[in-house]
Amino acid sequence: MTKQILLSVGFVILLGLIVSANFLLEKYSLVKPFASDETINTLLANQAQTKQSFSGISQSSRTLIHINQPWCICNSFTSSHVLNLDKLATAQSIKTINVELGELSADQQSKDWQNLLSLIPSTPATVLLNDSGNIEYIGPYSSGLTCNSGNSFIEQFLKQEQSDKTIANWISTGCYCSVK
């Protein structure tokens, strides 16, 4: 009899934990769109901005830019992937730059930087510039809750020859924090 009561109580507690976890995940979900529909429409309307040259940033070398916000919990899910991307970039002779929004260095206050960063709706995000300063890729590292080589968007661009084509990836779902 006691065993049945303990099993029943355990089942009720387990059920309560599952319901609570489901509620919290829905309410505080880390998985969300990289950009809202409104933001995507605005960015698409200003698509010419993605075609401008950011040569003041790249300074004649292919450049990988990591963009984050210090308070964003999603950074913890990208940290090992970012380290792997940096190793890959170094092997390909690609310069890397880290940018923390809200804590920009003096050289990141320029008009080029402000224009480039205005294209970022959420973080963590990345931008790959070719040696002419044109955007090859702009958007999130990957989709899903965690970032890794299996779901990476940017890794394929780092492995191939530079391109004059621009890939702007604003339609993705994963762990992202909106830019404030």
C-alpha positions in Angstrom: 0.0 0.0 0.0 2.8 2.5 0.9 4.6 1.7 -2.3 1.5 2.6 -4.3 1.1 5.9 -2.5 4.8 6.8 -3.1 4.4 5.9 -6.8 1.3 8.0 -7.0 2.9 11.0 -5.3 6.0 10.6 -7.4 3.9 10.5 -10.6 2.0 13.7 -9.5 5.2 15.5 -8.8 6.8 14.4 -12.1 3.6 15.5 -14.0 3.8 18.9 -12.2 7.4 19.3 -13.1 6.7 18.5 -16.8 3.8 21.0 -16.9 5.9 23.7 -15.2 8.8 23.2 -17.5 6.6 23.3 -20.5 5.0 26.6 -19.3 8.4 28.1 -18.6 9.8 27.1 -22.0 6.9 28.6 -23.8 7.0 31.8 -21.7 10.7 32.3 -21.7 11.6 30.5 -24.9 15.2 31.0 -26.1 14.2 29.8 -29.5 12.8 32.7 -31.6 13.1 34.3 -35.0 16.4 36.1 -35.8 14.3 39.0 -37.1 10.6 39.9 -36.9 8.5 40.2 -40.1 8.5 44.0 -39.7 12.3 44.1 -39.4 12.7 41.8 -42.4 10.5 44.0 -44.5 12.5 47.1 -43.4 15.8 45.4 -44.1 14.6 44.2 -47.5 13.3 47.7 -48.4 16.8 49.0 -47.6 18.6 46.1 -49.3 21.0 48.5 -51.1 22.6 49.1 -47.7 23.9 45.5 -47.8 25.5 46.2 -51.2 27.6 49.1 -50.0 31.3 48.6 -49.4 32.6 48.5 -45.8 36.2 48.7 -47.0 37.0 50.9 -44.0 36.3 47.9 -41.8 37.9 45.1 -43.9 41.0 47.2 -44.9 41.7 45.0 -48.0 41.5 41.7 -46.3 38.7 39.2 -45.9 37.2 39.7 -42.5 34.9 37.7 -40.1 33.1 39.8 -37.6 31.5 38.3 -34.5 28.7 40.5 -33.0 27.1 40.0 -29.6 25.6 41.7 -26.7 27.3 41.0 -23.3 24.1 40.3 -21.5 22.7 37.8 -24.1 22.4 34.3 -22.7 22.7 32.9 -26.2 26.4 33.8 -26.3 27.0 30.8 -24.0 25.6 28.5 -26.8 27.9 29.9 -29.4 31.2 30.3 -27.6 32.8 26.9 -28.7 31.5 27.4 -32.3 33.0 30.9 -32.4 36.4 29.4 -31.3 36.2 26.8 -34.1 35.3 29.5 -36.6 38.2 31.6 -35.5 40.6 28.6 -36.1 39.1 28.0 -39.5 39.4 31.8 -40.3 43.0 31.9 -39.2 43.8 28.8 -41.4 42.2 30.6 -44.4 44.0 33.9 -43.6 40.8 35.7 -42.7 41.0 38.5 -40.2 38.6 38.3 -37.2 37.0 41.1 -35.2 34.8 40.8 -32.1 32.2 43.5 -31.5 30.1 43.8 -28.3 27.2 46.1 -28.9 27.0 48.8 -26.2 30.8 48.6 -25.7 32.1 49.7 -29.1 35.8 50.6 -29.4 36.8 54.0 -30.7 37.3 52.7 -34.3 33.9 51.0 -34.2 32.2 54.4 -33.9 32.8 55.2 -37.6 30.0 55.6 -40.1 31.0 52.3 -41.8 30.5 50.5 -38.5 27.3 52.3 -37.6 25.8 51.4 -41.1 26.9 47.8 -40.8 25.6 47.3 -37.3 22.3 48.8 -38.2 21.7 45.7 -40.4 21.9 43.4 -37.3 18.4 42.7 -35.8 19.6 40.1 -33.2 22.7 38.6 -31.7 24.8 36.5 -31.7 25.4 37.4 -35.3 28.2 37.3 -37.8 29.3 39.2 -40.9 31.8 38.0 -43.5 33.3 40.8 -45.6 35.4 40.1 -48.7 38.7 41.9 -49.3 36.8 44.7 -51.1 34.7 45.3 -48.0 31.5 43.8 -49.5 29.3 41.6 -47.5 29.5 37.9 -48.4 27.3 36.7 -45.5 25.3 38.5 -42.8 23.1 36.8 -40.2 23.2 34.3 -37.4 25.9 31.7 -37.0 23.3 28.9 -37.2 19.7 27.9 -36.5 18.4 26.0 -33.4 19.2 26.3 -29.8 22.9 25.6 -30.1 25.5 26.5 -32.6 27.9 23.9 -34.1 29.4 22.7 -37.3 26.3 20.6 -38.0 23.9 23.5 -38.3 26.4 26.3 -39.2 25.5 28.8 -41.9 28.8 30.8 -41.9 31.2 27.8 -41.9 30.5 27.0 -45.6 31.4 30.6 -46.6 34.7 30.5 -44.7 35.7 27.3 -46.5 35.0 28.6 -50.0 36.7 31.2 -52.1 35.5 34.8 -51.4 32.5 35.9 -53.4 31.0 39.2 -54.6 27.5 37.8 -53.9 25.7 38.8 -50.7 23.8 36.4 -48.6 21.6 38.1 -46.0 20.1 35.5 -43.7 17.4 37.2 -41.6 15.0 34.3 -41.8 16.2 31.8 -39.2 14.9 30.5 -35.8 17.3 29.8 -32.9 18.6 31.3 -29.7 18.9 35.0 -30.4 18.6 38.2 -28.4 17.0 41.3 -30.1 19.3 44.3 -30.5 18.3 47.0 -28.1 
